[in-house]
C-alpha cells in the first residue's frame, strides 16, 4: 500500500517500478496532466486506485478495462473530459466506482449494469459546469450488491426503466435529481425496503401511491409526511423538492402555472418557455430586429430565429448583432435549461438580476453592448465563459467575480474598469484565458501563481506597477506555451529569469519601465513565434538605447538606435516623457553598459 495523499505531490513518474503495489492513494495533490500511463503497468496487482481531488484532464482511458484486479477506482474532482469507456464493464471485481465532478459526457454505458460486485456507483455533477451525461438511463438490473447510486446533476432523459435496479435488494440510496426524466416512477421499486429515492428537479408526472405506505422510506420521513416526503406534488415546492422535516415542507405556489411537475424546488417565475421568450421579444424591441423569423407566432419556439433546443427545451439564444435595444427582464433566466446566451453587438442595457436561476448557463457574451456594471455576476456560478469586452463598464472588478469557480475564460478588456486586480485568483481554479486589457487598472501585477491551467493573460494598456513576480505563473507546466501580454503599463524591475523554464512562450512586455532582461532568456529560439531564434534578445524587447514601433525586433523591422530610450521595449524615440529628454545621451549609454555587466 502506498499512501501519498495531501502531500503536494506533482507527478506519478516512476510509479510503474512498484510492481507489487496493491493500493495507491494520491488524493488531494497538485498532480496535473493526462491519466498517468504508468498505472497500467500495475494491472496485475493494483486493487485500489485513489486519484481524487487532483488536476488530471483529458480522456478517461479505455485501457482501464485491463485493470482486472481493481476493486476501487476513485477519480472524483478532476477535469477528465470524455465519454465513459465501455471497457469498464470488464472490471468484474469492482466494488467502488467514483467518477463524480469531472467533465464526463454522453450515454452511461449499459456495460456498467452488469458488475456483479459493485456497491457504489457515483457519477454525479453538482458543482462543476460543462458537458454532462445524457441519453437514457440504463436499467442497472444486474447489480445484485448495489448499495448507493448517484447520478444527480446530469442531463439524462426519458423514463426510468421498469426493471430499474431489479436485482438489487440492498439498495439504500438512489439520487436521480436534477436530470431530465419524464413520465412516472416505476412501481417495482416498492419492493426495496428502507429506500431513499431522490428525484426532484426533473419532469416527473407521477409515482405510485403504494410508495406512500413505505414508512421507512426516505429515512423515515414517509412515515411522518406521507407522499410529500417522496416528491412535492404539482403546484407546490420546497427547497429539497420534497418534505424533509418540520422546517422543509411542500408549500403551495400562489402563482398559477408554476411548479407543474412533481419535485419542484421553487415557485419563482414563469415556467412556460414561450411566455418567457415573448416577454423577452418585446422588452428588447423585437419588431425592429434585423431578423425575427417566427417570433411570437404559433410556430414551435425551437424554430424561432436564434433559438436552439434539445428536445423541446431552449438551450441557446444567439441574437448577436441583430439590433436589439432596451433591457431584457429577469424572467429570461427562468429558462432552466439555457446554456448559451449570446447578445453581443447590440445596443442593449443589461442587468444580472436573477441570473442565478439559469443554473445551467455556461456561455454568456455581452461584448459590445451597453452593459455598465458587473454587479450581480457572481450568482452565475455555472458560467464557463464570460465576455464583456468593449462595454462602458466602470468601477472596480467586484470580488464576487471570484465566485465564478467554473470559469475557463474571462474577458473584460476595453472597458473603463479602475482599481486594482485581485492579488489571488485561486478560486478560479480552471481559468485558462484572462483578459482585462485597455482599462484603467492600477496597483501591482498579480503573480497568478495559484492557477494551474492559465495559458493566456492580457492586461496590457493599463497603469499596473511594480516588477513581474519571480513566481509569475509558477504552477503551470513547462510545456504550456503561455501568452503573456503586459505592454503599455508602468512595470519596473527585471523580467524574471524563471521564465527560462518554458519551452515556448509569447511574451509581450514592451513600453513599460523595465530595466533588465536576463540573457538566459535570449536563447529560447521558439519564443515569440520563433523571433527569438532569429533576433535574440531584441525579439523580446529592444534594449535601452534603442527602439522599434513594436518595442522589439520582428520580420517587419529591427530595433534602431535611440539614446533617449532609457528602458527596455521602447516603441518610439523620445516618447518616454520629460524625464527621458532631460537626461544626456551618455547617461542612457552608461545604463545600458551597467546592465550588461550584470548579465541583463
C-alpha positions as CSV (number, residue, x, y, z in Angstrom):
1,X,0.0,0.0,0.0
2,X,1.4,3.4,-1.0
3,X,-0.3,6.5,0.6
4,X,0.8,9.9,-0.6
5,X,-2.5,11.9,-0.1
6,X,-2.3,15.6,0.6
7,X,1.4,15.9,0.4
8,X,1.6,18.3,-2.6
9,X,3.0,15.6,-4.9
10,X,3.2,16.8,-8.5
11,X,3.9,13.7,-10.5
12,X,3.5,9.9,-10.6
13,X,6.6,9.4,-12.6
14,X,8.3,6.1,-11.6
15,X,5.3,4.5,-10.0
16,X,5.5,1.6,-12.5
17,X,8.5,0.3,-10.6
18,X,6.3,-0.6,-7.7
19,X,5.4,-4.0,-9.3
20,X,3.8,-5.5,-6.2
21,X,1.6,-2.5,-5.3
22,X,-2.0,-3.3,-4.4
23,X,-3.3,0.1,-3.3
24,X,-2.3,3.6,-4.4
25,X,-3.6,6.7,-2.6
26,X,-2.6,10.1,-4.1
27,X,-5.7,12.1,-3.2
28,X,-5.6,15.9,-2.8
29,X,-2.4,16.7,-4.5
30,X,-1.4,19.0,-7.4
31,X,-0.8,16.3,-9.9
32,X,-1.6,17.7,-13.3
33,X,-1.7,16.0,-16.7
34,X,-3.5,13.3,-18.6
35,X,-4.3,10.0,-16.9
36,X,-0.8,8.5,-16.0
37,X,0.0,5.7,-18.3
38,X,2.4,4.1,-15.9
39,X,-0.6,3.0,-13.9
40,X,-1.3,0.4,-16.5
41,X,2.0,-1.3,-15.8
42,X,0.4,-2.3,-12.4
43,X,-2.6,-4.0,-13.9
44,X,-1.8,-7.5,-12.5
45,X,-1.6,-6.3,-8.9
46,X,-3.4,-3.0,-8.3
47,X,-6.7,-3.4,-6.4
48,X,-7.4,0.2,-5.4
49,X,-6.6,3.5,-7.1
50,X,-7.5,6.8,-5.4
51,X,-6.6,9.8,-7.6
52,X,-9.4,12.1,-6.5
53,X,-9.0,15.9,-6.0
54,X,-6.1,16.3,-8.4
55,X,-5.8,18.1,-11.8
56,X,-6.0,15.2,-14.2
57,X,-7.5,16.2,-17.6
58,X,-8.1,14.6,-20.9
59,X,-10.0,11.3,-21.6
60,X,-10.7,8.5,-19.2
61,X,-8.6,5.8,-20.9
62,X,-10.2,2.7,-22.4
63,X,-7.1,0.8,-21.1
64,X,-8.7,0.9,-17.6
65,X,-10.5,-2.2,-18.8
66,X,-7.2,-4.0,-18.4
67,X,-7.1,-3.4,-14.7
68,X,-8.9,-6.6,-13.9
69,X,-7.9,-6.7,-10.2
70,X,-9.3,-3.3,-9.4
71,X,-11.9,-3.2,-6.6
72,X,-11.9,0.6,-6.1
73,X,-11.4,3.4,-8.7
74,X,-12.0,6.9,-7.2
75,X,-11.3,9.8,-9.5
76,X,-13.6,12.4,-8.0
77,X,-12.9,16.1,-8.6
78,X,-10.5,16.1,-11.6
79,X,-11.1,17.6,-15.0
80,X,-11.4,14.4,-17.1
81,X,-13.2,15.1,-20.3
82,X,-14.6,12.1,-22.3
83,X,-17.3,9.6,-22.5
84,X,-17.3,6.7,-20.0
85,X,-15.4,3.8,-21.6
86,X,-17.5,0.7,-22.1
87,X,-14.4,-1.3,-21.2
88,X,-15.1,-0.5,-17.5
89,X,-17.7,-3.3,-17.8
90,X,-14.8,-5.8,-17.8
91,X,-13.9,-5.0,-14.2
92,X,-15.8,-7.8,-12.6
93,X,-14.1,-7.3,-9.2
94,X,-15.0,-3.6,-9.0
95,X,-16.8,-2.6,-5.8
96,X,-16.5,1.2,-5.8
97,X,-16.6,3.4,-8.9
98,X,-16.5,7.2,-8.2
99,X,-16.1,9.5,-11.2
100,X,-18.2,12.4,-10.0
101,X,-17.3,16.1,-10.6
102,X,-15.4,15.6,-13.8
103,X,-16.5,16.5,-17.3
104,X,-17.8,13.1,-18.4
105,X,-20.5,13.2,-21.0
106,X,-22.6,11.0,-23.3
107,X,-24.6,7.9,-22.6
108,X,-24.0,5.9,-19.5
109,X,-22.7,2.6,-20.8
110,X,-25.0,-0.4,-20.4
111,X,-21.9,-2.4,-19.5
112,X,-22.0,-0.7,-16.1
113,X,-25.3,-2.6,-15.5
114,X,-23.5,-5.9,-15.1
115,X,-20.8,-5.5,-12.5
116,X,-21.7,-8.3,-10.0
117,X,-19.7,-6.9,-7.1
118,X,-20.4,-3.2,-7.5
119,X,-21.5,-1.5,-4.2
120,X,-21.2,2.2,-5.1
121,X,-21.6,3.9,-8.4
122,X,-21.2,7.7,-8.3
123,X,-21.1,9.9,-11.5
124,X,-22.9,12.9,-10.2
125,X,-22.4,16.6,-11.1
126,X,-23.2,19.3,-8.5
127,X,-20.5,22.0,-8.6
128,X,-18.7,21.7,-12.0
129,X,-20.3,23.2,-15.1
130,X,-19.7,21.9,-18.6
131,X,-20.6,18.7,-20.6
132,X,-22.7,16.2,-18.8
133,X,-24.1,12.7,-19.1
134,X,-27.1,12.5,-21.4
135,X,-29.1,9.8,-23.2
136,X,-31.3,7.4,-21.4
137,X,-30.9,5.7,-18.0
138,X,-29.6,2.1,-18.1
139,X,-31.6,-0.4,-16.1
140,X,-28.7,-1.4,-13.8
141,X,-30.6,-4.6,-13.5
142,X,-27.6,-6.9,-12.9
143,X,-26.0,-5.2,-9.9
144,X,-27.1,-7.5,-7.0
145,X,-24.7,-5.9,-4.5
146,X,-25.6,-2.3,-5.2
147,X,-26.0,0.0,-2.2
148,X,-25.6,3.5,-3.5
149,X,-26.2,5.1,-6.9
150,X,-25.6,8.8,-7.5
151,X,-26.3,10.3,-11.0
152,X,-27.8,13.7,-10.0
153,X,-27.0,16.9,-11.8
154,X,-26.7,15.4,-15.3
155,X,-28.9,15.6,-18.4
156,X,-30.2,12.0,-18.6
157,X,-33.6,11.9,-20.1
158,X,-36.6,9.7,-20.8
159,X,-38.4,7.4,-18.4
160,X,-36.9,5.5,-15.6
161,X,-36.9,1.8,-16.8
162,X,-39.4,-0.6,-15.3
163,X,-36.7,-3.1,-14.4
164,X,-34.5,-0.4,-12.8
165,X,-32.1,-2.0,-10.2
166,X,-34.4,-5.0,-10.3
167,X,-31.7,-7.4,-8.9
168,X,-30.6,-5.1,-6.1
169,X,-32.2,-5.7,-2.8
170,X,-29.5,-4.0,-0.7
171,X,-30.0,-0.5,-2.2
172,X,-30.1,2.3,0.3
173,X,-29.9,5.4,-1.7
174,X,-30.6,6.4,-5.3
175,X,-30.2,10.0,-6.4
176,X,-31.5,10.9,-9.8
177,X,-32.4,14.6,-9.1
178,X,-31.7,17.5,-11.4
179,X,-31.9,15.5,-14.7
180,X,-34.4,15.5,-17.5
181,X,-36.5,12.4,-16.5
182,X,-40.1,12.3,-17.6
183,X,-43.2,10.1,-17.0
184,X,-43.8,8.1,-13.8
185,X,-41.5,6.5,-11.3
186,X,-41.8,2.6,-11.8
187,X,-43.9,0.8,-9.3
188,X,-41.5,-2.1,-8.9
189,X,-39.2,0.0,-6.7
190,X,-41.7,-0.5,-3.9
191,X,-40.1,-3.9,-3.2
192,X,-37.0,-2.3,-1.9
193,X,-37.1,-1.7,1.8
194,X,-36.0,1.5,3.5
195,X,-35.1,3.2,0.2
196,X,-34.1,6.8,-0.2
197,X,-35.1,7.8,-3.7
198,X,-34.2,11.4,-4.7
199,X,-35.8,12.6,-8.0
200,X,-36.5,16.3,-7.6
201,X,-36.0,18.8,-10.4
202,X,-37.0,16.6,-13.2
203,X,-40.2,16.4,-15.3
204,X,-41.8,13.6,-13.3
205,X,-45.5,13.3,-13.8
206,X,-46.3,10.9,-11.0
207,X,-45.4,8.0,-8.8
208,X,-47.4,5.0,-7.4
209,X,-49.4,5.7,-4.3
210,X,-48.0,2.5,-2.8
211,X,-44.8,4.4,-2.1
212,X,-46.7,6.5,0.4
213,X,-47.2,3.4,2.6
214,X,-43.5,2.7,2.9
215,X,-43.0,4.4,6.2
216,X,-39.3,3.5,6.4
217,X,-38.5,5.2,3.1
218,X,-36.7,8.5,2.9
219,X,-35.0,7.9,6.2
220,X,-38.4,7.5,7.9
221,X,-39.8,10.8,6.5
222,X,-42.6,9.0,4.7
223,X,-43.9,7.8,8.0
224,X,-44.1,11.4,9.1
225,X,-45.1,13.3,6.0
226,X,-46.6,10.7,3.7
227,X,-46.4,11.2,-0.1
228,X,-44.9,14.6,0.2
229,X,-41.7,13.1,1.7
230,X,-41.1,11.5,-1.7
231,X,-41.8,14.4,-4.1
232,X,-43.8,17.6,-3.7
233,X,-46.9,17.4,-5.8
234,X,-47.5,19.8,-8.7
235,X,-48.4,23.3,-7.7
236,X,-46.2,23.1,-4.6
237,X,-42.5,23.3,-3.9
238,X,-39.8,23.1,-1.2
239,X,-36.0,23.8,-1.3
240,X,-35.5,20.0,-1.5
241,X,-38.4,19.2,-3.8
242,X,-39.9,17.1,-1.0
243,X,-40.8,17.3,2.7
244,X,-37.8,16.6,4.8
245,X,-38.6,17.8,8.3
246,X,-40.7,20.4,10.1
247,X,-38.7,23.3,8.5
248,X,-38.7,22.0,5.0
249,X,-42.2,21.3,3.8
250,X,-44.0,21.4,0.4
251,X,-45.6,24.8,0.2
252,X,-48.4,25.9,-2.2
253,X,-47.3,28.2,-5.0
254,X,-49.5,31.2,-5.3
255,X,-48.9,31.9,-8.9
256,X,-50.9,29.7,-11.3
257,X,-49.0,27.5,-13.8
258,X,-45.7,27.3,-11.9
259,X,-44.2,24.1,-10.5
260,X,-46.2,21.9,-13.0
261,X,-44.2,18.7,-12.2
262,X,-43.5,16.6,-9.1
263,X,-40.4,17.6,-7.1
264,X,-40.2,21.3,-7.8
265,X,-37.7,23.2,-5.7
266,X,-39.1,26.8,-6.3
267,X,-42.3,28.6,-7.0
268,X,-40.4,31.5,-8.6
269,X,-41.1,32.8,-12.1
270,X,-42.9,31.5,-15.1
271,X,-42.1,28.0,-16.4
272,X,-43.8,28.5,-19.8
273,X,-40.8,29.0,-22.1
274,X,-43.0,30.5,-24.9
275,X,-44.2,33.2,-22.4
276,X,-40.6,33.9,-21.3
277,X,-39.4,34.4,-24.9
278,X,-42.4,36.6,-25.9
279,X,-41.7,38.8,-22.9
280,X,-38.1,39.0,-23.9
281,X,-39.0,39.8,-27.5
282,X,-41.0,42.9,-26.5
283,X,-38.5,44.0,-23.8
284,X,-35.7,44.4,-26.4
285,X,-37.7,45.8,-29.4
286,X,-38.3,42.6,-31.3
287,X,-40.4,44.3,-34.0
288,X,-37.3,46.2,-35.2
289,X,-34.8,43.4,-35.1
290,X,-33.0,42.7,-38.4
291,X,-34.3,39.2,-38.2
292,X,-37.2,38.0,-36.1
293,X,-38.4,34.9,-38.1
294,X,-41.4,33.2,-36.4
295,X,-41.0,35.1,-33.1
296,X,-44.4,35.5,-31.5
297,X,-46.1,33.1,-34.0
298,X,-47.7,29.8,-33.3
299,X,-44.7,28.0,-34.7
300,X,-42.7,25.8,-32.4
301,X,-40.4,28.1,-30.3
302,X,-37.4,25.9,-31.3
303,X,-38.0,27.2,-34.9
304,X,-37.8,30.9,-33.9
305,X,-34.8,32.7,-35.2
306,X,-31.7,32.4,-32.9
307,X,-33.2,29.7,-30.7
308,X,-31.8,26.2,-30.3
309,X,-33.3,23.4,-28.4
310,X,-32.6,19.9,-27.0
311,X,-35.8,18.1,-27.3
312,X,-38.4,20.8,-26.6
313,X,-36.3,22.8,-24.1
314,X,-34.5,26.0,-25.0
315,X,-30.7,25.7,-24.5
316,X,-29.3,28.5,-26.7
317,X,-30.3,32.1,-27.6
318,X,-28.0,33.6,-30.3
319,X,-29.2,37.0,-31.4
320,X,-25.8,38.7,-31.9
321,X,-25.7,41.9,-34.0
322,X,-29.5,41.9,-34.5
323,X,-30.5,45.4,-33.5
324,X,-31.8,44.5,-30.0
325,X,-32.3,47.5,-27.8
326,X,-33.9,48.1,-24.4
327,X,-33.2,45.8,-21.4
328,X,-34.1,42.1,-21.0
329,X,-36.2,41.4,-18.0
330,X,-35.1,39.0,-15.2
331,X,-37.6,36.4,-16.3
332,X,-35.2,35.4,-19.1
333,X,-33.2,33.5,-16.6
334,X,-36.1,31.2,-15.7
335,X,-35.2,29.2,-18.8
336,X,-33.9,26.4,-16.7
337,X,-32.0,24.6,-19.4
338,X,-30.4,27.7,-21.0
339,X,-26.7,27.1,-21.6
340,X,-25.7,29.7,-24.2
341,X,-26.8,33.3,-24.3
342,X,-25.1,35.5,-27.0
343,X,-26.5,39.0,-27.2
344,X,-23.3,40.8,-28.2
345,X,-23.0,43.7,-30.6
346,X,-26.4,45.0,-29.7
347,X,-27.1,48.4,-28.1
348,X,-28.9,46.9,-25.1
349,X,-28.6,47.5,-21.4
350,X,-28.3,44.5,-19.2
351,X,-28.7,43.5,-15.5
352,X,-27.6,40.3,-13.8
353,X,-30.7,40.3,-11.6
354,X,-32.0,36.7,-11.2
355,X,-29.1,35.2,-13.3
356,X,-28.6,32.5,-10.6
357,X,-31.9,30.9,-11.7
358,X,-30.2,30.0,-15.0
359,X,-28.3,27.2,-13.2
360,X,-27.0,25.6,-16.4
361,X,-25.8,28.8,-18.2
362,X,-22.3,28.2,-19.4
363,X,-21.5,30.8,-22.1
364,X,-22.5,34.5,-21.8
365,X,-21.5,37.1,-24.4
366,X,-22.3,40.7,-23.7
367,X,-19.4,42.3,-25.5
368,X,-20.1,45.5,-27.5
369,X,-23.3,46.2,-25.6
370,X,-24.3,49.0,-23.1
371,X,-23.5,46.8,-20.1
372,X,-22.4,49.3,-17.4
373,X,-21.9,47.2,-14.2
374,X,-20.8,43.8,-13.2
375,X,-22.9,43.9,-10.1
376,X,-24.6,40.5,-9.5
377,X,-22.5,38.5,-11.9
378,X,-21.2,36.4,-9.0
379,X,-24.6,34.5,-8.9
380,X,-23.8,32.9,-12.3
381,X,-21.8,30.1,-10.8
382,X,-22.2,27.7,-13.7
383,X,-20.5,30.0,-16.2
384,X,-17.6,28.6,-18.2
385,X,-17.1,31.7,-20.4
386,X,-18.0,35.3,-19.8
387,X,-17.2,38.0,-22.4
388,X,-17.9,41.7,-21.6
389,X,-15.4,43.5,-23.7
390,X,-16.0,46.8,-25.4
391,X,-18.7,47.9,-23.0
392,X,-18.8,51.1,-20.9
393,X,-18.3,49.2,-17.6
394,X,-17.0,51.4,-14.8
395,X,-15.8,50.8,-11.3
396,X,-13.7,48.1,-9.8
397,X,-13.7,44.4,-10.5
398,X,-16.2,43.1,-7.9
399,X,-14.9,40.4,-5.5
400,X,-17.9,38.2,-6.3
401,X,-16.5,37.5,-9.7
402,X,-14.0,35.3,-7.9
403,X,-17.1,33.1,-7.0
404,X,-17.4,32.0,-10.6
405,X,-15.5,28.9,-9.8
406,X,-16.2,27.1,-13.1
407,X,-14.8,29.9,-15.3
408,X,-12.4,28.9,-18.1
409,X,-12.5,32.2,-19.9
410,X,-13.0,35.8,-18.5
411,X,-12.8,38.7,-21.0
412,X,-13.1,42.2,-19.6
413,X,-10.9,44.2,-22.0
414,X,-11.6,47.6,-23.5
415,X,-13.8,49.0,-20.7
416,X,-13.4,51.7,-18.0
417,X,-12.5,49.5,-15.1
418,X,-10.4,51.0,-12.4
419,X,-8.8,50.0,-9.1
420,X,-6.5,47.0,-8.6
421,X,-6.7,43.4,-9.8
422,X,-7.3,40.7,-7.2
423,X,-4.0,39.5,-6.0
424,X,-5.2,36.0,-5.8
425,X,-7.3,34.1,-8.4
426,X,-7.1,30.8,-6.6
427,X,-10.9,30.3,-6.5
428,X,-10.9,30.4,-10.4
429,X,-9.1,27.1,-10.4
430,X,-9.9,26.2,-14.0
431,X,-9.2,29.6,-15.6
432,X,-7.4,29.3,-19.0
433,X,-7.9,32.7,-20.5
434,X,-8.0,36.1,-18.7
435,X,-8.0,39.5,-20.4
436,X,-8.5,42.9,-18.8
437,X,-6.6,45.0,-21.3
438,X,-7.3,48.6,-22.2
439,X,-8.8,49.7,-18.8
440,X,-7.6,52.0,-16.1
441,X,-6.4,49.3,-13.7
442,X,-3.7,50.3,-11.1
443,X,-1.7,48.6,-8.5
444,X,0.6,45.6,-8.7
445,X,0.5,42.9,-11.3
446,X,-0.7,39.7,-9.7
447,X,1.6,36.7,-9.9
448,X,-1.2,34.3,-11.0
449,X,0.9,31.7,-9.2
450,X,-2.1,29.8,-7.8
451,X,-3.5,28.8,-11.2
452,X,-2.6,25.5,-13.0
453,X,-4.4,25.9,-16.3
454,X,-3.9,29.6,-17.1
455,X,-2.4,29.9,-20.6
456,X,-3.4,33.4,-21.8
457,X,-3.1,36.7,-19.9
458,X,-3.7,40.1,-21.4
459,X,-3.5,43.1,-19.0
460,X,-1.8,45.5,-21.5
461,X,-2.7,49.1,-21.7
462,X,-3.3,49.8,-18.0
463,X,-1.4,51.5,-15.3
464,X,-0.1,48.5,-13.4
465,X,3.1,49.0,-11.4
466,X,5.9,47.1,-9.7
467,X,8.0,44.2,-11.0
468,X,6.8,41.0,-12.6
469,X,6.9,38.5,-9.8
470,X,9.5,35.7,-9.9
471,X,6.6,33.3,-9.1
472,X,4.6,34.5,-12.1
473,X,2.6,31.5,-13.5
474,X,4.6,29.3,-11.1
475,X,2.2,26.4,-11.2
476,X,1.8,25.9,-15.0
477,X,3.9,23.2,-16.7
478,X,7.0,23.9,-18.8
479,X,5.3,22.8,-22.0
480,X,2.3,25.1,-21.5
481,X,3.4,27.8,-24.1
482,X,1.8,30.7,-22.3
483,X,0.8,34.0,-23.8
484,X,1.7,37.0,-21.6
485,X,0.7,40.5,-22.7
486,X,1.7,43.3,-20.2
487,X,2.6,46.0,-22.7
488,X,1.9,49.7,-22.0
489,X,1.9,49.6,-18.2
490,X,4.3,51.1,-15.7
491,X,6.1,47.8,-14.7
492,X,9.6,48.0,-13.4
493,X,12.5,45.8,-12.4
494,X,13.7,42.8,-14.3
495,X,12.0,40.2,-16.4
496,X,12.1,37.0,-14.3
497,X,14.8,34.6,-15.4
498,X,12.4,31.8,-14.1
499,X,10.6,32.2,-17.4
500,X,13.5,30.2,-18.9
501,X,11.7,27.1,-17.9
502,X,9.1,27.5,-20.7
503,X,10.0,25.7,-23.9
504,X,7.7,28.1,-25.9
505,X,6.3,31.4,-24.8
506,X,4.8,34.6,-26.2
507,X,6.0,37.4,-24.0
508,X,4.9,41.0,-24.9
509,X,6.2,43.4,-22.3
510,X,7.2,46.5,-24.2
511,X,6.5,50.1,-23.3
512,X,7.0,49.7,-19.6
513,X,9.8,50.9,-17.3
514,X,11.7,47.6,-17.3
515,X,15.4,47.8,-16.6
516,X,16.6,44.2,-17.1
517,X,16.3,41.2,-19.4
518,X,18.3,38.1,-18.4
519,X,20.5,36.8,-21.2
520,X,19.4,33.3,-20.3
521,X,16.0,34.1,-21.9
522,X,17.5,35.0,-25.2
523,X,18.5,31.5,-26.4
524,X,14.9,30.3,-26.4
525,X,14.7,30.1,-30.1
526,X,11.0,29.1,-30.3
527,X,9.7,32.1,-28.2
528,X,7.6,34.8,-29.8
529,X,6.8,32.7,-32.8
530,X,10.5,31.9,-33.5
531,X,11.5,35.6,-33.5
532,X,13.9,35.0,-30.6
533,X,15.8,32.4,-32.7
534,X,16.1,35.0,-35.4
535,X,16.8,38.2,-33.5
536,X,17.9,37.1,-30.0
537,X,17.2,39.4,-27.0
538,X,15.8,42.1,-29.3
539,X,12.9,39.9,-30.2
540,X,11.7,40.1,-26.6
541,X,12.4,43.8,-26.1
542,X,14.6,46.4,-27.6
543,X,17.4,47.1,-25.1
544,X,17.9,50.6,-23.6
545,X,19.3,53.0,-26.2
546,X,17.2,51.6,-29.0
547,X,13.5,51.4,-30.1
548,X,11.1,49.9,-32.6
549,X,7.5,50.8,-33.2
550,X,6.6,47.3,-31.8
551,X,9.1,47.6,-29.0
552,X,11.0,44.6,-30.3
553,X,12.6,43.2,-33.4
554,X,10.4,41.3,-35.8
555,X,10.4,40.5,-39.5
556,X,8.8,43.9,-40.0
557,X,11.7,45.8,-38.6
558,X,14.7,45.7,-36.2
559,X,15.4,47.7,-33.1
560,X,17.1,51.1,-34.0
561,X,19.4,53.3,-32.1
562,X,17.8,55.9,-29.8
563,X,19.9,57.3,-27.0
564,X,16.9,58.7,-25.1
565,X,15.3,55.3,-24.7
566,X,16.1,54.5,-21.1
567,X,14.1,51.3,-20.7
568,X,13.7,48.0,-22.4
569,X,11.0,47.8,-25.0
570,X,10.8,51.5,-26.2
571,X,8.3,51.9,-29.0
572,X,9.3,55.3,-30.1
573,X,12.3,57.6,-29.8
574,X,11.8,60.4,-27.3
575,X,8.3,59.3,-26.1
576,X,9.3,58.5,-22.5
577,X,8.4,61.9,-21.2
578,X,10.3,64.8,-19.8
579,X,12.4,62.6,-17.5
580,X,14.0,60.9,-20.6
581,X,14.6,64.1,-22.6
582,X,16.3,65.7,-19.6
583,X,18.9,63.1,-19.4
584,X,22.0,63.2,-21.5
585,X,22.7,60.5,-24.0
586,X,25.8,59.4,-22.1
587,X,23.6,58.5,-19.1
588,X,21.5,56.2,-21.3
589,X,24.6,54.6,-22.8
590,X,26.1,54.2,-19.3
591,X,22.9,52.5,-18.0
592,X,23.0,50.0,-20.9
593,X,26.6,49.1,-20.2
594,X,25.9,48.7,-16.4
595,X,23.0,46.3,-17.1
596,X,25.2,44.3,-19.5
597,X,27.8,43.8,-16.8
598,X,25.0,42.2,-14.6
599,X,24.1,39.8,-17.4
600,X,20.8,41.5,-18.2
